[in-house]
Amino acid sequence: MRAFLFLFAFLFAGTAAASGGPFGIDHRLHYDNSGIWKRSNQKALIYGSVLTVGVGALALGDHDELGDTFWRSIDALVITGVSTTALKYTFGRERPSQTDDPNRFFHHGQSFPSGEVAAMSAAVTPFIVTYGDEHPAVYALALLPAYDAVARMKVHGHWQSDVLVGAAIGTGVGIWASHRNSPLIVGWLPGGFSVGYVHHFKP
């Protein structure tokens, strides 16, 4: 996971100007809602990732390592989603699209932390934890939340601290989910979900 965290540190080193916010680094980036930064591409990434994780978990079940990892990713996504939503309503921070003051907490915003970056981090972390040492190319998955973090700032959806805290939450929950004895949510569901459709219908 050190490579994962280093990647985030590298990406934000160039944008960290002492401006404001909890870490003194928050400032608006130049607005760009075109090309790879387009909001529609961000939505396609997050929805596609959630769909991939959900389909993979249902198809494979919990009876092999890959299926087990998909279910751990679901655990991380759900817990991260609940946590970041609660924090958004607690802190009420306004987005860069709403204000140029990064210190406007406890208003009517939902900027802190970034739920999308947290979700992307939560989705990929169990795969990095499980397969990263044996297959280092898996660390490339860290590029997905890193891209989303920069993209969210480009379209003035979040401040720097929003995406950094979101990434930390998603990564932390993903690590926790990866080290549980068994996936949490699959244990609450009927046995058919544990078996998976691929194995259930296998002749």
PyMOL commands that set and color helices and strands:
alter all, ss='L'
color gray80, all
select helices_A, chain A and resi 2-13+35-37+39-60+65-91+115-131+136-154+160-178+185-188+191-195+197-200
alter helices_A, ss='H'
color red, helices_A
deselect
rebuild
show_as cartoon
